[in-house]
């Protein structure tokens, strides 16, 4: 039997592992964690992180991409209130305030010079080492949202309307803004390469940002190609050159952006919302900028199948995903997003159990799985 690390590496190298690799970290509701880890509420709140890990260990996960616990019972959204979400209105009440802030940002050269690389490296190493120590034989895969590429999600700071109008009305200013952010992101990518090599980590990380909704990209692909994606490509270049696989989180209908994201040097995707038209079979036919098959993290919908389906329906959907993708890509199983509170615990257990017991098809020599 392979170790979790061996299973992850075999999958990344497009070799057939002894079973599908299972990723965890998105069972974040305290009730789910308690039920799966078989601990009391009292014991849980003495050390939530311990029980979050034990829940994923009980699910048979090979790896965790994050260790997430709520700050208080039932606080799935971790304290985010409507007032906090709308806090931008006090700091940036008009578009002009947002424009002024963006204009005030340093040039790429100054931003890179002012970046405290040593402090960021120390924090990264400390987080990885501590997490891996807590996980034991499960592998920690750091999630680097908007760290190694320019941040796109400025909605919470500026508000959706102000930010989107900024991008459309001031594209040259937006381009300089993302260029400044990219100067720091590229430095972070270079540090990540150093740290991954020094700690001998599995060369894969989850990145990405929410650019799309159910109706497609929130701004035109043309605008993104002009002022955003070139800076993503520059930022990710050190990771691509080092062979570290980057998996792009992709909510909504991201079909119009698939080729653009891959052209940035990304290795694959996670978070497919098939209810918006995403076809996973078609997606798997794409190739990276280097001509390789994709790395895909796939699982049933958390807002449909896992929330409202029966265990049999969950298992059928897991089988469908595996039978569709296992021969076509480096497939890892992870739910499409966080399990929603109120979702049946049995569905969580079934998803992982069904994936873990899938077996290679007898008719394929080097890939393919069936349940």
PAZAKE-645076 format. One record per residue: x, y, z of N, C-alpha, C, CB in turn; residue in one letter. Coordinates in steps of 0.2 Angstrom, whole numbers, padded with zeros to 4 digits, always signed. Glycine has a CB too. Layout:
REM residues N
XYZXYZXYZXYZA ...
REM end
This chain:
REM residues 371
+0004-0006+0000+0000+0000+0000+0004+0006+0000-0005+0000+0006X +0003+0011-0004+0006+0017-0004+0005+0022+0002+0005+0021-0011X +0010+0026+0003+0009+0031+0009+0006+0037+0005+0016+0033+0012X +0003+0041+0009-0001+0047+0006+0004+0051+0002-0003+0051+0012X +0010+0052+0004+0015+0056+0000+0016+0052-0007+0021+0057+0003X +0017+0046-0007+0018+0042-0013+0012+0042-0017+0020+0034-0011X +0006+0042-0014+0000+0042-0018-0001+0049-0022-0006+0041-0014X +0001+0054-0018+0000+0061-0021+0005+0061-0027+0002+0066-0016X +0012+0059-0026+0017+0060-0031+0015+0056-0037+0024+0058-0028X +0013+0050-0036+0011+0045-0042+0006+0049-0046+0009+0038-0039X +0001+0051-0043-0005+0055-0046-0002+0061-0050-0010+0057-0042X +0002+0065-0047+0005+0071-0051+0009+0069-0057+0009+0075-0046X +0012+0063-0056+0017+0060-0062+0013+0056-0067+0022+0056-0059X +0006+0057-0066+0002+0053-0071+0003+0046-0071+0003+0056-0078X +0005+0043-0065+0005+0036-0064-0001+0034-0060+0012+0034-0060X -0002+0027-0061-0008+0025-0057-0007+0023-0050-0011+0019-0061X -0010+0027-0045-0008+0025-0038-0013+0019-0036-0010+0031-0034X -0012+0017-0030-0016+0011-0028-0023+0013-0027-0013+0008-0021X -0024+0019-0026-0031+0021-0026-0031+0029-0027-0035+0020-0019X -0037+0032-0028-0038+0039-0030-0035+0043-0023-0045+0041-0031X -0032+0048-0025-0029+0052-0019-0035+0057-0017-0023+0057-0022X -0035+0057-0010-0041+0061-0007-0038+0067-0003-0045+0056-0002X -0041+0073-0005-0039+0079-0002-0044+0081+0003-0038+0084-0007X -0042+0084+0009-0046+0087+0014-0045+0094+0016-0046+0082+0020X -0049+0097+0020-0048+0103+0023-0054+0107+0022-0042+0107+0019X -0059+0105+0019-0065+0109+0018-0071+0106+0021-0067+0109+0010X -0070+0102+0026-0075+0100+0031-0074+0105+0037-0075+0093+0034X -0077+0111+0037-0076+0116+0041-0081+0118+0046-0074+0123+0037X -0087+0115+0046-0092+0116+0051-0091+0112+0057-0099+0114+0048X -0091+0115+0063-0089+0112+0069-0094+0105+0071-0090+0116+0075X -0100+0106+0069-0104+0100+0070-0102+0094+0065-0111+0101+0068X -0100+0095+0059-0098+0090+0055-0091+0087+0058-0096+0093+0048X -0087+0091+0060-0080+0089+0062-0081+0085+0069-0076+0095+0064X -0086+0087+0073-0087+0083+0079-0090+0076+0078-0092+0087+0084X -0095+0076+0073-0098+0070+0071-0093+0065+0068-0104+0071+0067X -0089+0067+0063-0084+0063+0060-0079+0061+0064-0082+0067+0054X -0076+0065+0069-0071+0063+0073-0073+0059+0079-0067+0069+0075X -0080+0059+0080-0083+0055+0086-0080+0058+0093-0081+0048+0086X -0081+0065+0093-0079+0068+0099-0085+0072+0102-0073+0073+0098X -0085+0073+0109-0090+0077+0112-0089+0085+0110-0090+0076+0119X -0094+0089+0111-0094+0096+0110-0089+0099+0115-0101+0099+0110X -0089+0097+0121-0084+0099+0126-0077+0098+0124-0086+0096+0133X -0076+0092+0122-0069+0090+0120-0067+0094+0114-0068+0082+0119X -0071+0095+0109-0070+0098+0103-0067+0105+0105-0076+0099+0098X -0071+0109+0109-0069+0116+0110-0063+0117+0114-0075+0120+0113X -0060+0111+0117-0054+0112+0121-0048+0112+0116-0053+0106+0125X -0049+0109+0110-0044+0110+0105-0047+0108+0098-0038+0104+0106X -0050+0113+0095-0054+0112+0088-0049+0110+0083-0057+0119+0086X -0043+0113+0082-0039+0111+0077-0037+0103+0077-0032+0115+0077X -0036+0101+0083-0035+0094+0084-0040+0089+0081-0033+0092+0091X -0046+0091+0082-0052+0087+0080-0054+0089+0073-0058+0089+0084X -0052+0094+0070-0053+0096+0063-0048+0091+0059-0051+0103+0061X -0042+0090+0062-0038+0085+0059-0040+0078+0059-0030+0086+0062X -0042+0076+0065-0044+0070+0066-0050+0068+0062-0046+0069+0074X -0055+0073+0061-0060+0072+0056-0058+0070+0049-0065+0078+0056X -0053+0073+0047-0051+0072+0040-0047+0065+0040-0046+0078+0038X -0043+0064+0046-0040+0057+0046-0045+0052+0046-0036+0057+0053X -0051+0053+0049-0056+0047+0049-0059+0047+0042-0061+0049+0054X -0059+0052+0038-0061+0051+0031-0056+0048+0027-0063+0058+0029X -0050+0047+0029-0045+0043+0025-0042+0048+0020-0049+0038+0021X -0041+0055+0022-0038+0059+0018-0031+0058+0017-0040+0067+0020X -0028+0059+0012-0021+0059+0011-0017+0065+0012-0019+0056+0004X -0021+0071+0012-0018+0077+0012-0023+0082+0015-0015+0080+0006X -0021+0088+0018-0026+0093+0019-0023+0099+0016-0026+0094+0027X -0027+0103+0013-0025+0110+0010-0026+0116+0015-0029+0111+0004X -0029+0114+0021-0030+0120+0026-0033+0116+0032-0035+0125+0023X -0031+0120+0038-0034+0117+0044-0039+0123+0046-0028+0116+0049X -0045+0122+0045-0050+0127+0047-0055+0125+0052-0054+0129+0040X -0056+0130+0057-0060+0129+0063-0064+0135+0064-0057+0126+0069X -0071+0135+0065-0075+0141+0067-0073+0144+0074-0082+0139+0067X -0073+0150+0074-0071+0153+0081-0076+0152+0087-0071+0161+0080X -0082+0150+0085-0087+0149+0090-0092+0144+0087-0091+0155+0092X -0096+0140+0091-0101+0135+0089-0106+0138+0084-0105+0133+0095X -0106+0135+0078-0110+0136+0073-0108+0142+0068-0117+0138+0075X -0102+0145+0070-0100+0151+0066-0097+0149+0060-0096+0155+0071X -0100+0146+0055-0098+0144+0049-0094+0149+0045-0103+0141+0044X -0097+0155+0045-0094+0161+0041-0088+0165+0045-0099+0166+0039X -0087+0162+0051-0081+0165+0055-0082+0172+0056-0075+0164+0051X -0088+0174+0059-0089+0181+0062-0091+0186+0056-0083+0183+0065X -0091+0184+0050-0092+0190+0045-0100+0192+0045-0091+0187+0038X -0101+0198+0047-0107+0201+0047-0109+0205+0041-0108+0205+0054X -0115+0207+0040-0117+0212+0035-0113+0218+0036-0124+0213+0034X -0113+0221+0042-0110+0227+0043-0102+0227+0041-0110+0229+0051X -0099+0221+0043-0092+0220+0041-0091+0220+0034-0089+0214+0045X -0095+0216+0031-0095+0215+0023-0096+0222+0020-0100+0210+0021X -0100+0226+0023-0101+0233+0019-0096+0238+0022-0108+0235+0020X -0091+0236+0026-0087+0241+0029-0083+0246+0024-0082+0238+0033X -0083+0244+0018-0079+0248+0013-0083+0255+0012-0079+0244+0006X -0089+0255+0014-0093+0261+0013-0090+0267+0017-0100+0260+0014X -0087+0265+0022-0085+0271+0027-0078+0273+0024-0084+0268+0034X -0074+0268+0022-0067+0270+0019-0067+0272+0012-0062+0264+0020X -0071+0269+0008-0071+0271+0001-0078+0272-0001-0068+0265-0004X -0081+0278+0001-0088+0279-0001-0090+0281-0008-0091+0285+0003X -0085+0283-0012-0086+0284-0019-0080+0281-0023-0086+0292-0020X -0082+0281-0030-0077+0279-0034-0070+0283-0034-0079+0279-0042X -0071+0289-0033-0065+0294-0033-0060+0292-0027-0067+0301-0032X -0063+0289-0021-0059+0287-0016-0055+0281-0018-0063+0285-0010X -0058+0276-0022-0055+0270-0024-0049+0272-0029-0060+0265-0027X -0051+0277-0033-0046+0279-0038-0040+0282-0035-0049+0284-0043X -0041+0286-0030-0035+0289-0026-0031+0284-0023-0038+0294-0021X -0034+0279-0020-0030+0274-0016-0026+0270-0022-0035+0269-0013X -0029+0268-0027-0025+0265-0032-0019+0269-0035-0029+0262-0038X -0020+0275-0036-0015+0280-0038-0009+0280-0033-0018+0287-0040X -0011+0279-0027-0006+0280-0022-0001+0274-0021-0009+0282-0015X -0003+0269-0024+0001+0263-0023+0008+0264-0027-0002+0257-0026X +0013+0261-0024+0020+0262-0026+0021+0258-0033+0025+0258-0021X +0026+0261-0036+0028+0258-0043+0031+0250-0041+0034+0262-0046X +0031+0246-0047+0033+0239-0046+0040+0239-0043+0033+0236-0052X +0044+0243-0045+0051+0243-0042+0051+0245-0034+0056+0248-0045X +0047+0250-0032+0047+0252-0025+0044+0246-0021+0044+0259-0024X +0038+0244-0024+0035+0238-0021+0039+0232-0019+0028+0236-0025X +0043+0230-0024+0047+0225-0023+0053+0226-0018+0051+0223-0030X +0055+0232-0018+0061+0234-0014+0058+0234-0007+0064+0241-0016X +0052+0236-0006+0049+0237+0001+0047+0231+0004+0044+0242+0001X +0046+0226+0000+0044+0219+0002+0049+0216+0007+0042+0214-0004X +0046+0214+0013+0050+0211+0018+0051+0203+0017+0048+0212+0025X +0055+0201+0012+0055+0194+0010+0057+0189+0016+0061+0193+0005X +0062+0191+0020+0064+0187+0026+0058+0186+0030+0069+0190+0030X +0054+0191+0032+0048+0190+0036+0043+0185+0033+0045+0197+0038X +0042+0186+0027+0037+0182+0023+0039+0175+0023+0035+0185+0016X +0045+0174+0022+0048+0167+0021+0048+0164+0028+0055+0167+0019X +0049+0167+0033+0049+0164+0040+0042+0162+0042+0052+0169+0045X +0037+0167+0040+0030+0165+0042+0028+0159+0038+0026+0171+0040X +0030+0159+0031+0028+0153+0027+0031+0146+0030+0030+0154+0020X +0037+0147+0031+0040+0140+0034+0037+0138+0040+0048+0142+0035X +0036+0143+0045+0033+0141+0051+0027+0138+0051+0033+0147+0056X +0022+0141+0046+0016+0138+0045+0016+0131+0042+0012+0143+0041X +0020+0130+0037+0021+0124+0034+0023+0118+0039+0025+0124+0028X +0029+0120+0043+0032+0115+0047+0027+0113+0053+0038+0118+0050X +0023+0118+0056+0019+0117+0061+0013+0113+0059+0016+0123+0064X +0010+0115+0053+0004+0111+0050+0006+0104+0049+0002+0114+0044X +0012+0103+0046+0014+0096+0044+0015+0092+0051+0021+0096+0040X +0018+0095+0056+0019+0091+0062+0012+0089+0065+0023+0096+0067X +0007+0093+0065+0001+0092+0067-0003+0086+0063-0004+0098+0067X -0001+0086+0057-0005+0081+0052-0002+0074+0052-0005+0084+0045X +0004+0074+0055+0007+0067+0055+0008+0064+0048+0003+0063+0059X +0005+0058+0047+0007+0055+0040+0002+0058+0034+0005+0048+0040X -0003+0062+0036-0006+0066+0031-0001+0071+0028-0013+0069+0033X -0002+0073+0022+0003+0078+0019-0001+0085+0019+0004+0076+0011X +0003+0090+0021+0001+0097+0021+0002+0100+0014+0003+0101+0026X -0003+0102+0010-0002+0106+0004-0004+0113+0005-0006+0102-0002X +0001+0117+0006-0001+0124+0007-0006+0127+0002+0005+0129+0008X -0010+0131+0004-0015+0135+0000-0012+0142-0001-0022+0135+0002X -0011+0145-0007-0008+0151-0008-0012+0156-0012-0001+0150-0011X -0019+0156-0009-0023+0161-0013-0020+0168-0014-0030+0162-0009X -0020+0170-0020-0018+0177-0021-0012+0180-0017-0024+0182-0019X -0007+0175-0016-0001+0176-0014+0004+0176-0019+0001+0171-0008X +0004+0171-0023+0009+0170-0029+0007+0173-0035+0011+0163-0029X +0001+0177-0035-0001+0180-0041-0005+0186-0039-0005+0176-0046X -0006+0192-0043-0009+0198-0040-0016+0196-0038-0009+0203-0046X -0017+0200-0033-0024+0199-0030-0029+0202-0035-0025+0202-0023X -0035+0198-0036-0040+0201-0040-0046+0203-0036-0042+0196-0045X -0047+0199-0030-0053+0201-0026-0052+0207-0022-0055+0194-0022X -0053+0212-0024-0053+0218-0020-0061+0221-0019-0050+0224-0024X -0065+0216-0020-0072+0218-0019-0074+0220-0011-0077+0212-0021X -0071+0216-0007-0072+0218+0000-0070+0225+0002-0069+0213+0005X -0064+0227+0000-0061+0233+0002-0065+0239-0002-0054+0234+0000X -0066+0238-0008-0069+0244-0013-0076+0243-0014-0065+0244-0019X -0079+0238-0013-0086+0237-0015-0086+0234-0022-0090+0243-0014X -0091+0230-0024-0091+0227-0031-0092+0233-0036-0097+0223-0031X -0097+0237-0035-0098+0242-0040-0092+0247-0042-0104+0247-0038X -0089+0250-0036-0083+0254-0037-0078+0250-0040-0081+0257-0030X -0076+0244-0038-0071+0241-0041-0071+0239-0048-0069+0234-0037X -0077+0237-0050-0078+0235-0057-0079+0241-0062-0085+0231-0058X -0081+0246-0059-0081+0252-0063-0074+0255-0064-0085+0258-0060X -0070+0254-0059-0063+0256-0059-0059+0252-0065-0059+0255-0053X -0060+0246-0065-0057+0242-0070-0059+0244-0077-0059+0234-0069X -0066+0245-0078-0068+0247-0085-0066+0254-0087-0076+0246-0085X -0067+0259-0082-0066+0266-0084-0058+0268-0084-0069+0270-0079X -0054+0264-0080-0047+0266-0079-0043+0260-0080-0046+0269-0072X -0043+0257-0086-0039+0251-0087-0032+0252-0087-0041+0248-0094X -0029+0258-0089-0022+0259-0088-0020+0259-0081-0020+0265-0092X -0024+0262-0077-0023+0263-0070-0023+0256-0067-0027+0268-0066X -0028+0252-0068-0028+0245-0066-0022+0241-0068-0035+0242-0069X -0020+0242-0074-0014+0238-0076-0008+0240-0072-0013+0240-0084X -0007+0246-0070-0001+0248-0066-0002+0245-0059-0001+0256-0066X -0008+0245-0057-0010+0243-0050-0008+0235-0050-0017+0243-0048X -0010+0231-0055-0009+0224-0055-0001+0223-0056-0013+0221-0060X +0002+0227-0059+0009+0226-0061+0013+0227-0054+0012+0231-0066X +0011+0232-0050+0014+0233-0044+0013+0227-0039+0011+0240-0040X +0007+0225-0039+0005+0219-0035+0010+0213-0037-0002+0217-0035X +0010+0212-0044+0014+0206-0047+0021+0207-0045+0013+0206-0054X +0024+0213-0044+0031+0213-0042+0032+0210-0035+0033+0220-0042X +0028+0210-0031+0028+0207-0024+0026+0199-0025+0024+0210-0019X +0021+0198-0029+0019+0191-0030+0025+0187-0033+0013+0191-0034X +0028+0189-0037+0034+0186-0040+0039+0184-0035+0037+0189-0046X +0041+0189-0031+0046+0188-0026+0043+0182-0021+0047+0194-0021X +0037+0182-0020+0034+0177-0016+0035+0170-0019+0027+0178-0014X +0033+0170-0026+0034+0164-0029+0041+0161-0029+0032+0165-0037X +0046+0166-0029+0053+0163-0029+0055+0161-0022+0058+0169-0030X +0052+0164-0017+0053+0161-0010+0049+0154-0010+0050+0166-0005X +0043+0153-0012+0040+0147-0012+0044+0141-0015+0033+0147-0016X +0047+0143-0021+0051+0138-0024+0057+0136-0019+0054+0141-0031X +0060+0141-0016+0066+0139-0011+0063+0135-0006+0069+0146-0009X +0058+0137-0003+0055+0133+0003+0053+0126+0001+0049+0137+0006X +0049+0125-0005+0047+0119-0007+0053+0114-0008+0043+0119-0013X +0058+0117-0010+0064+0113-0011+0068+0111-0005+0069+0116-0016X +0068+0116+0000+0072+0115+0006+0068+0110+0011+0072+0122+0010X +0061+0110+0010+0057+0106+0015+0055+0099+0011+0051+0110+0017X +0057+0099+0005+0055+0093+0001+0048+0092+0001+0059+0086+0003X +0044+0097-0001+0037+0096-0001+0034+0093-0008+0033+0103+0000X +0028+0091-0007+0025+0088-0013+0023+0095-0018+0018+0085-0012X +0026+0095-0024+0026+0101-0028+0019+0103-0031+0031+0100-0034X +0014+0105-0027+0008+0107-0029+0005+0111-0024+0003+0100-0030X +0001+0116-0026-0003+0121-0022-0009+0124-0025+0002+0127-0020X -0014+0125-0021-0020+0128-0023-0019+0136-0023-0026+0126-0019X -0021+0139-0029-0021+0146-0030-0027+0148-0033-0015+0148-0034X -0028+0154-0035-0034+0157-0039-0037+0162-0035-0038+0151-0040X -0043+0164-0039-0047+0170-0036-0054+0169-0040-0043+0176-0038X -0059+0172-0037-0065+0172-0040-0066+0178-0045-0071+0173-0034X -0066+0176-0051-0066+0181-0056-0073+0180-0060-0061+0180-0062X -0076+0174-0059-0082+0172-0062-0088+0171-0057-0081+0166-0066X -0094+0172-0060-0100+0171-0057-0104+0166-0061-0105+0177-0055X -0110+0164-0059-0114+0160-0063-0115+0162-0070-0121+0159-0060X -0115+0168-0072-0116+0170-0079-0109+0171-0083-0119+0177-0079X -0104+0169-0080-0097+0170-0083-0093+0175-0079-0098+0172-0090X -0087+0178-0083-0083+0182-0080-0086+0189-0078-0077+0184-0085X -0084+0192-0072-0087+0198-0070-0085+0204-0074-0085+0199-0062X -0079+0203-0077-0077+0208-0082-0075+0205-0089-0071+0213-0079X -0074+0209-0094-0073+0205-0100-0067+0202-0101-0073+0211-0106X -0066+0196-0104-0060+0192-0105-0055+0197-0108-0061+0186-0109X -0057+0201-0113-0052+0206-0116-0049+0210-0111-0056+0210-0122X -0052+0213-0107-0049+0217-0102-0045+0213-0097-0055+0220-0097X -0046+0207-0095-0042+0203-0091-0036+0202-0095-0046+0197-0089X -0036+0200-0101-0030+0199-0105-0026+0205-0106-0032+0196-0112X -0028+0211-0106-0024+0217-0106-0021+0219-0100-0029+0222-0109X -0025+0218-0094-0022+0222-0088-0021+0217-0082-0027+0227-0086X -0023+0210-0083-0022+0206-0077-0018+0200-0079-0029+0204-0074X -0020+0196-0083-0017+0190-0085-0009+0190-0086-0020+0186-0090X -0007+0195-0090+0000+0196-0091+0004+0196-0084+0002+0202-0095X +0001+0199-0079+0005+0199-0073+0004+0193-0069+0002+0205-0068X -0001+0189-0070-0002+0183-0067+0004+0178-0070-0009+0180-0068X +0004+0178-0076+0009+0174-0080+0016+0176-0077+0009+0175-0087X +0018+0182-0076+0024+0184-0074+0025+0182-0067+0025+0192-0074X +0020+0182-0063+0021+0180-0056+0022+0173-0055+0015+0183-0052X +0019+0169-0059+0019+0162-0058+0025+0159-0061+0013+0159-0061X +0029+0162-0065+0034+0160-0069+0039+0156-0065+0038+0165-0073X +0041+0158-0059+0046+0154-0055+0043+0147-0053+0048+0158-0049X +0037+0147-0052+0034+0140-0050+0033+0136-0056+0027+0142-0047X +0031+0138-0061+0031+0134-0067+0038+0132-0069+0028+0138-0073X +0043+0136-0069+0050+0134-0071+0052+0129-0066+0054+0140-0071X +0050+0129-0060+0052+0124-0055+0048+0118-0055+0052+0127-0048X +0043+0117-0059+0039+0111-0059+0034+0111-0053+0043+0105-0059X +0032+0116-0050+0027+0116-0045+0021+0117-0048+0029+0121-0039X +0016+0112-0047+0010+0112-0050+0005+0117-0046+0006+0105-0050X +0002+0122-0050-0003+0127-0047-0010+0125-0050-0001+0134-0049X -0014+0124-0045-0021+0122-0046-0026+0128-0045-0024+0116-0042X -0029+0131-0050-0033+0137-0050-0040+0136-0047-0033+0140-0056X -0042+0139-0042-0049+0138-0039-0053+0142-0044-0049+0141-0032X -0059+0139-0046-0063+0141-0052-0070+0141-0051-0061+0138-0058X -0073+0145-0046-0080+0146-0045-0083+0148-0052-0082+0150-0039X -0090+0147-0052-0094+0150-0057-0093+0147-0064-0093+0157-0058X -0095+0150-0069-0094+0148-0076-0088+0151-0079-0100+0150-0081X -0082+0147-0078-0076+0150-0080-0074+0148-0087-0071+0148-0075X -0078+0145-0091-0076+0142-0097-0073+0147-0102-0082+0139-0101X -0075+0154-0102-0072+0158-0107-0065+0160-0105-0076+0165-0107X -0063+0158-0099-0056+0160-0096-0051+0154-0096-0057+0163-0090X -0054+0148-0098-0050+0142-0097-0043+0143-0100-0053+0136-0099X -0043+0144-0107-0037+0145-0110-0032+0150-0108-0038+0145-0118X -0035+0156-0106-0031+0161-0103-0028+0160-0097-0036+0167-0102X -0031+0156-0092-0028+0154-0086-0023+0149-0087-0034+0151-0081X -0024+0144-0092-0019+0140-0093-0013+0143-0096-0021+0134-0098X -0014+0148-0100-0008+0151-0103-0004+0155-0098-0011+0156-0109X -0006+0156-0092-0002+0159-0087+0002+0155-0084-0007+0162-0082X +0002+0148-0086+0007+0143-0083+0003+0139-0078+0013+0147-0080X -0003+0140-0077-0007+0136-0072-0007+0129-0074-0014+0139-0071X -0007+0124-0069-0007+0117-0071-0014+0114-0071-0003+0113-0066X -0019+0117-0068-0026+0114-0068-0031+0118-0064-0025+0107-0066X -0036+0114-0062-0042+0118-0059-0045+0114-0054-0047+0120-0065X -0049+0118-0050-0053+0115-0044-0059+0119-0043-0048+0115-0038X -0064+0116-0041-0070+0120-0040-0076+0120-0045-0069+0127-0037X -0076+0115-0049-0081+0116-0055-0088+0116-0053-0080+0110-0060X -0092+0121-0055-0099+0121-0054-0102+0119-0060-0101+0129-0052X -0104+0113-0061-0107+0110-0067-0114+0113-0068-0107+0102-0066X -0117+0115-0063-0124+0118-0064-0124+0124-0068-0127+0119-0057X -0118+0127-0069-0117+0133-0073-0114+0131-0080-0113+0138-0070X -0114+0125-0082-0112+0123-0089-0105+0120-0089-0113+0129-0093X -0102+0120-0084-0095+0117-0085-0095+0110-0086-0091+0119-0078X -0092+0108-0091-0092+0101-0093-0085+0098-0091-0093+0100-0101X -0084+0094-0087-0078+0091-0084-0074+0087-0089-0079+0087-0078X -0078+0083-0093-0075+0079-0099-0072+0084-0104-0080+0075-0102X -0075+0089-0106-0072+0094-0110-0066+0097-0107-0077+0099-0113X -0067+0099-0101-0061+0103-0097-0055+0098-0097-0063+0104-0090X -0056+0092-0096-0050+0087-0096-0046+0087-0102-0052+0081-0093X -0049+0088-0108-0046+0088-0114-0041+0094-0116-0051+0088-0120X -0042+0099-0112-0037+0105-0112-0030+0102-0110-0039+0111-0108X -0025+0106-0112-0018+0105-0110-0015+0111-0107-0014+0102-0116X -0010+0110-0103-0006+0116-0100-0002+0120-0106-0002+0114-0094X +0001+0125-0104+0005+0129-0108+0011+0125-0110+0007+0136-0105X +0013+0120-0106+0018+0116-0108+0016+0109-0111+0022+0114-0102X +0010+0109-0113+0007+0103-0117+0006+0097-0113+0012+0101-0122X +0005+0098-0106+0004+0092-0101-0004+0091-0100+0008+0093-0095X -0005+0085-0098-0012+0084-0096-0013+0088-0089-0014+0077-0094X -0020+0090-0088-0021+0094-0082-0021+0091-0075-0028+0098-0083X -0020+0094-0070-0021+0092-0063-0028+0095-0061-0015+0095-0058X -0033+0090-0060-0039+0092-0058-0041+0090-0051-0044+0090-0063X -0044+0094-0047-0046+0092-0040-0054+0093-0041-0044+0097-0034X -0057+0087-0041-0064+0087-0042-0068+0083-0037-0065+0083-0049X -0075+0085-0036-0079+0082-0032-0086+0084-0033-0077+0083-0025X -0091+0081-0030-0098+0083-0031-0100+0090-0028-0103+0078-0027X -0105+0093-0031-0107+0099-0029-0109+0100-0022-0113+0102-0034X -0107+0105-0018-0109+0105-0011-0115+0108-0010-0103+0109-0007X -0118+0112-0015-0124+0115-0015-0130+0111-0018-0124+0122-0018X -0128+0106-0021-0134+0101-0023-0133+0094-0021-0133+0101-0031X -0129+0090-0024-0128+0083-0022-0126+0082-0015-0123+0080-0027X -0121+0085-0012-0119+0084-0006-0124+0087+0000-0112+0087-0004X -0127+0092-0002-0132+0095+0002-0139+0092+0003-0133+0103+0001X -0141+0090-0003-0148+0087-0004-0149+0080-0006-0152+0092-0008X -0143+0077-0009-0144+0071-0012-0144+0065-0006-0138+0069-0016X -0145+0059-0009-0145+0053-0004-0138+0051-0005-0150+0048-0006X -0136+0046+0000-0129+0043+0000-0128+0040-0007-0128+0038+0005X -0134+0036-0009-0133+0033-0016-0132+0038-0022-0139+0029-0018X -0135+0043-0021-0134+0048-0027-0127+0051-0026-0139+0054-0026X -0124+0052-0020-0117+0055-0019-0113+0050-0022-0116+0056-0011X -0113+0043-0020-0109+0038-0023-0109+0038-0031-0110+0031-0020X -0115+0038-0033-0115+0038-0041-0112+0044-0044-0123+0038-0043X -0112+0050-0041-0109+0056-0043-0101+0055-0043-0111+0062-0040X -0099+0052-0037-0092+0051-0036-0089+0046-0042-0090+0048-0029X -0093+0041-0043-0091+0036-0048-0091+0040-0055-0096+0030-0049X -0096+0044-0057-0096+0047-0063-0090+0052-0064-0102+0052-0063X -0088+0055-0059-0082+0060-0059-0076+0056-0060-0081+0064-0053X -0075+0050-0056-0069+0046-0057-0069+0043-0064-0069+0041-0052X -0074+0040-0066-0074+0037-0073-0073+0042-0079-0081+0033-0074X -0075+0048-0078-0074+0053-0083-0067+0056-0083-0079+0059-0082X -0064+0056-0077-0058+0060-0077-0051+0056-0076-0058+0065-0072X -0052+0050-0072-0046+0047-0070-0041+0045-0076-0048+0040-0066X -0044+0043-0082-0039+0042-0087-0037+0048-0091-0043+0037-0092X -0040+0054-0089-0038+0060-0093-0034+0065-0090-0045+0063-0095X -0033+0064-0083-0029+0069-0080-0026+0067-0074-0034+0075-0078X -0022+0071-0070-0020+0069-0063-0026+0071-0058-0013+0073-0061X -0030+0066-0056-0036+0067-0053-0035+0066-0045-0042+0062-0055X -0037+0072-0042-0038+0071-0034-0045+0073-0032-0033+0077-0031X -0047+0069-0027-0054+0071-0025-0055+0076-0019-0058+0064-0023X -0059+0081-0020-0060+0086-0015-0067+0089-0017-0054+0092-0015X -0071+0090-0012-0078+0093-0014-0077+0099-0017-0082+0094-0007X -0082+0101-0021-0081+0107-0025-0080+0113-0021-0088+0108-0029X -0082+0113-0015-0081+0119-0011-0082+0117-0003-0086+0125-0012X -0082+0121+0001-0083+0119+0008-0090+0116+0009-0083+0125+0013X -0090+0110+0013-0097+0107+0014-0101+0112+0018-0096+0100+0019X -0107+0113+0016-0112+0117+0019-0114+0115+0026-0117+0119+0015X -0115+0119+0031-0118+0117+0037-0125+0114+0036-0118+0122+0042X -0127+0109+0039-0134+0106+0037-0133+0100+0032-0138+0111+0035X -0128+0100+0029-0127+0094+0024-0127+0088+0028-0121+0095+0020X -0130+0082+0026-0130+0076+0030-0122+0074+0031-0134+0071+0026X -0121+0072+0037-0114+0069+0038-0113+0063+0034-0113+0068+0046X -0118+0059+0033-0117+0053+0029-0115+0054+0022-0124+0049+0029X -0117+0060+0019-0115+0062+0013-0107+0063+0012-0119+0068+0010X -0105+0066+0018-0098+0068+0018-0094+0061+0018-0096+0072+0024X -0096+0057+0023-0093+0050+0024-0093+0046+0017-0096+0046+0029X -0099+0046+0014-0100+0043+0008-0095+0045+0002-0107+0043+0005X -0095+0052+0001-0090+0054-0004-0083+0051-0003-0090+0062-0004X -0081+0052+0003-0074+0049+0004-0073+0042+0003-0071+0052+0010X -0078+0038+0006-0078+0031+0006-0079+0028-0001-0084+0028+0011X -0083+0031-0005-0084+0029-0012-0078+0030-0016-0090+0032-0015X -0075+0036-0015-0069+0037-0019-0063+0033-0017-0067+0045-0018X -0062+0031-0010-0057+0027-0008-0057+0020-0010-0056+0028+0000X -0063+0018-0011-0064+0011-0013-0065+0010-0021-0070+0008-0010X -0064+0015-0025-0064+0014-0032-0058+0010-0034-0064+0021-0036X -0059+0006-0039-0053+0001-0041-0052+0002-0048-0055-0006-0039X -0045+0001-0050-0044+0002-0057-0048-0003-0062-0036+0000-0058X -0050+0000-0067-0053-0004-0072-0049-0010-0075-0056+0000-0078X -0052-0016-0076-0048-0021-0078-0045-0020-0085-0052-0028-0077X -0049-0016-0089-0047-0015-0096-0042-0010-0097-0053-0014-0100X -0040-0007-0092-0034-0002-0093-0028-0003-0089-0037+0005-0091X -0023-0002-0092-0016-0005-0089-0013+0001-0085-0011-0006-0095X -0014+0007-0087-0010+0012-0083-0015+0018-0081-0005+0015-0087X -0021+0017-0080-0026+0022-0078-0033+0020-0078-0025+0028-0082X -0037+0024-0075-0044+0022-0075-0046+0019-0068-0046+0018-0081X -0052+0021-0066-0055+0018-0060-0062+0016-0060-0054+0023-0054X -0064+0012-0057-0072+0010-0056-0073+0009-0049-0074+0004-0061X -0079+0009-0047-0082+0008-0040-0084+0001-0040-0087+0013-0038X 
REM end
